[in-house]
């Protein structure tokens, strides 16, 4: 399975993480896993009410959560914001 490394910034925590993700999985599935991992890492302090959206950090455009990372043209080193 092909994987890429993305940088995810979480404004509510003022933290960013480099995360290795598979390019053929849908964005919403990986977002769920990222939220769960960040919540565990931060002792339960990151618990959004609903699934946050992924935005491109440079353009501030949201990604369609139904697309895969590959289809959304998210590449190695892409910086994302989780809101």
QUIRANOR-V915700 format. One record per pair of residues at least 6 apart in sequence whose C-alpha atoms are under 6 Angstrom apart, sorted by the first residue. I is the first residue (numbers start at 1). J is the second residue. Records with the same first field share a line. If there is no record, write none. Layout:
# QUIRANOR-V915700
I->J ; J
This chain:
# QUIRANOR-V915700
2->22
3->21 ; 22 ; 23
4->20 ; 21 ; 76
5->19 ; 20 ; 76 ; 77
6->18 ; 19 ; 76 ; 77 ; 78
7->17 ; 18 ; 79
8->16 ; 17 ; 80 ; 81
9->15 ; 16 ; 81
10->16 ; 82
23->69 ; 70
24->68
25->68
26->66 ; 67 ; 68
27->65 ; 68
28->65
39->46
52->83
53->82 ; 83
54->62 ; 63 ; 81 ; 82
55->61 ; 62 ; 63 ; 80 ; 81
56->80
57->79 ; 80 ; 81
